[in-house]
Amino acid sequence: MSDFVKKYLERLQVTAIPSNKLDLLKCLFSHHIQNIPFENTYVLSRKPIVIEKYKLFEKIVENKRGGFCCELNYLFSCLLKEFDFDVELYGARAYTSGNRFGTRNWHMFNVVTIDGQKYIPEVAFADRSPDDVLPFVLDTLIKTAANTYRYRTLPEGEVLYEVKKKTVYDMETGRPAEEDLRPDVEEWIWGYKFTPVPIQVTDIEQPLKFFTTDVENSIFLAGLYVCKALPGGYVSLHSDTLRIVEYVSVSEMKRSEEI
């Protein structure tokens, strides 16, 4: 086992390696989302971000920091390759607001092929990240223990990743909370659009420059955002608002907010 893998597994608190390939992918995924946060502190502090294996290893593993999509998903791809997974990078246009999506390769994620089936282990899409590794199957409801997802085919040939909305209850009172999730289409929250074709890591150079330098338009320069999965939910800090979410079922969740 290389020093890279040994230290990465220690960072993830993985103590046992499943022999089955899919079980191993799910193990690494679940430990990753519960131990390494999605966050933009380096962007806000104007520290340089370099999408390179050992630069990210130093930041995220050795210095025990988090990162945003291209950092976390790229470093995770490097770990998966150490275990001989068949991994490809895909680029996507993340949904922002007002029925608008960002430009190409705003978001980057991994697609892993095991025995001919493609899977998406999305470790870096903040509060819209899946709670489990998802099979990449089109136009099919994908249910996990806590949520429902789908990859919907669009007329123009792109694929839209969506999360089904939940009924939200106040964690303290138990009463229905005012729903603040975006009213996109029907009962689904839009995540990102993508063309199912692999990209190279160099294809994200322009989006990375935008996110780290465009003060007026970059969402990562608009304020602090930190998000990390919990067993059965997640916790996030957005500017001055701390949010704790507990998944009750595939259709309900409890939420607590403090300012």
PyMOL commands that set and color helices and strands:
alter all, ss='L'
color gray80, all
select helices_A, chain A and resi 3-12+21-35+41-44+53-62+69-82+126-128+201-213+219-221
alter helices_A, ss='H'
color red, helices_A
select strands_A, chain A and resi 38-39+86-94+107-114+117-120+134-135+142-143+148-153+159-164+167-170+188-194+198-199+225-230+233-238+241-247+252-258
alter strands_A, ss='S'
color yellow, strands_A
deselect
rebuild
show_as cartoon
